[in-house]
């Protein structure tokens, strides 16, 4: 592949595009300056005080206590071993 001079008048595709001044936009080029800022975290579980896990499709599933209500983070951290064994048992079924 040969590189033609800037003012080349041949019928090559690249030279035709150069004559029409078709170029890649600077927004299409990856740079450090064109990065989007990270999305704000809206599901901060520690502020909500609810223990649970984020699923792959973006939903939050709280852990439920014996009464069927969402389990607070403090109770979950105190009984984390019990919750882990129950989760593993349910996953294996």
C-alpha beads as a LAMMPS data file, in Angstrom:
LAMMPS data file: protein, C-alpha beads

93 atoms
92 bonds

1 atom types
1 bond types

-500.0 500.0 xlo xhi
-500.0 500.0 ylo yhi
-500.0 500.0 zlo zhi

Masses

1 110.0

Atoms # bond

1 1 1 0.000 0.000 0.000
2 1 1 1.410 3.341 -1.008
3 1 1 0.801 6.664 0.662
4 1 1 -0.072 9.398 -1.795
5 1 1 0.930 13.027 -1.408
6 1 1 -1.557 15.505 0.074
7 1 1 -2.468 17.205 -3.234
8 1 1 -2.667 13.951 -5.254
9 1 1 -5.329 14.048 -8.004
10 1 1 -5.527 10.316 -8.789
11 1 1 -8.693 8.213 -8.671
12 1 1 -7.777 6.241 -5.542
13 1 1 -10.542 6.092 -2.927
14 1 1 -8.434 7.643 -0.184
15 1 1 -7.398 10.520 -2.443
16 1 1 -11.029 11.191 -3.410
17 1 1 -12.022 11.354 0.259
18 1 1 -9.105 13.670 1.007
19 1 1 -10.216 16.021 -1.789
20 1 1 -13.768 16.057 -0.347
21 1 1 -12.197 16.785 3.053
22 1 1 -13.888 13.807 4.695
23 1 1 -12.177 13.073 7.990
24 1 1 -12.804 11.331 11.281
25 1 1 -14.346 13.593 13.882
26 1 1 -12.260 14.391 16.923
27 1 1 -15.167 13.158 19.094
28 1 1 -14.786 9.704 17.539
29 1 1 -11.148 9.447 18.534
30 1 1 -10.416 8.088 22.029
31 1 1 -8.609 10.628 24.168
32 1 1 -8.303 11.375 27.831
33 1 1 -10.223 14.617 27.398
34 1 1 -13.371 13.147 25.814
35 1 1 -14.190 10.699 28.603
36 1 1 -17.604 10.822 30.182
37 1 1 -17.715 11.342 33.948
38 1 1 -18.685 8.215 35.895
39 1 1 -22.359 7.756 36.688
40 1 1 -23.388 8.685 40.233
41 1 1 -24.051 5.773 42.553
42 1 1 -27.758 5.812 43.365
43 1 1 -27.973 2.430 45.102
44 1 1 -25.688 3.015 48.059
45 1 1 -26.745 0.165 50.370
46 1 1 -24.877 1.490 53.401
47 1 1 -26.906 4.699 53.362
48 1 1 -30.147 2.759 52.913
49 1 1 -29.228 0.376 55.700
50 1 1 -30.517 -2.661 53.774
51 1 1 -28.346 -5.717 53.145
52 1 1 -28.619 -7.459 49.791
53 1 1 -26.961 -7.979 46.432
54 1 1 -27.026 -6.328 43.026
55 1 1 -28.114 -8.653 40.222
56 1 1 -26.606 -8.652 36.744
57 1 1 -29.448 -6.752 35.090
58 1 1 -29.231 -3.837 37.548
59 1 1 -31.822 -4.656 40.205
60 1 1 -31.154 -4.818 43.925
61 1 1 -32.413 -7.860 45.839
62 1 1 -32.525 -7.406 49.633
63 1 1 -31.889 -10.262 52.022
64 1 1 -35.036 -11.048 53.991
65 1 1 -35.254 -11.864 57.688
66 1 1 -37.462 -14.490 59.336
67 1 1 -40.416 -12.095 59.342
68 1 1 -40.100 -11.423 55.588
69 1 1 -38.844 -7.851 55.998
70 1 1 -35.532 -6.630 54.502
71 1 1 -32.557 -7.427 56.724
72 1 1 -30.650 -4.396 58.085
73 1 1 -26.924 -4.286 57.381
74 1 1 -25.995 -4.484 61.063
75 1 1 -27.964 -7.712 61.599
76 1 1 -26.558 -9.157 58.394
77 1 1 -22.979 -8.434 59.408
78 1 1 -23.574 -9.971 62.849
79 1 1 -25.054 -13.158 61.383
80 1 1 -23.089 -13.267 58.118
81 1 1 -21.967 -16.859 58.568
82 1 1 -25.566 -18.079 58.960
83 1 1 -26.706 -16.138 55.906
84 1 1 -23.809 -17.507 53.826
85 1 1 -24.556 -21.123 54.703
86 1 1 -28.271 -20.647 53.948
87 1 1 -27.472 -19.002 50.582
88 1 1 -25.080 -21.810 49.665
89 1 1 -27.689 -24.403 50.623
90 1 1 -30.357 -22.678 48.505
91 1 1 -28.012 -22.310 45.531
92 1 1 -27.174 -26.025 45.579
93 1 1 -30.853 -27.048 45.315

Bonds

1 1 1 2
2 1 2 3
3 1 3 4
4 1 4 5
5 1 5 6
6 1 6 7
7 1 7 8
8 1 8 9
9 1 9 10
10 1 10 11
11 1 11 12
12 1 12 13
13 1 13 14
14 1 14 15
15 1 15 16
16 1 16 17
17 1 17 18
18 1 18 19
19 1 19 20
20 1 20 21
21 1 21 22
22 1 22 23
23 1 23 24
24 1 24 25
25 1 25 26
26 1 26 27
27 1 27 28
28 1 28 29
29 1 29 30
30 1 30 31
31 1 31 32
32 1 32 33
33 1 33 34
34 1 34 35
35 1 35 36
36 1 36 37
37 1 37 38
38 1 38 39
39 1 39 40
40 1 40 41
41 1 41 42
42 1 42 43
43 1 43 44
44 1 44 45
45 1 45 46
46 1 46 47
47 1 47 48
48 1 48 49
49 1 49 50
50 1 50 51
51 1 51 52
52 1 52 53
53 1 53 54
54 1 54 55
55 1 55 56
56 1 56 57
57 1 57 58
58 1 58 59
59 1 59 60
60 1 60 61
61 1 61 62
62 1 62 63
63 1 63 64
64 1 64 65
65 1 65 66
66 1 66 67
67 1 67 68
68 1 68 69
69 1 69 70
70 1 70 71
71 1 71 72
72 1 72 73
73 1 73 74
74 1 74 75
75 1 75 76
76 1 76 77
77 1 77 78
78 1 78 79
79 1 79 80
80 1 80 81
81 1 81 82
82 1 82 83
83 1 83 84
84 1 84 85
85 1 85 86
86 1 86 87
87 1 87 88
88 1 88 89
89 1 89 90
90 1 90 91
91 1 91 92
92 1 92 93
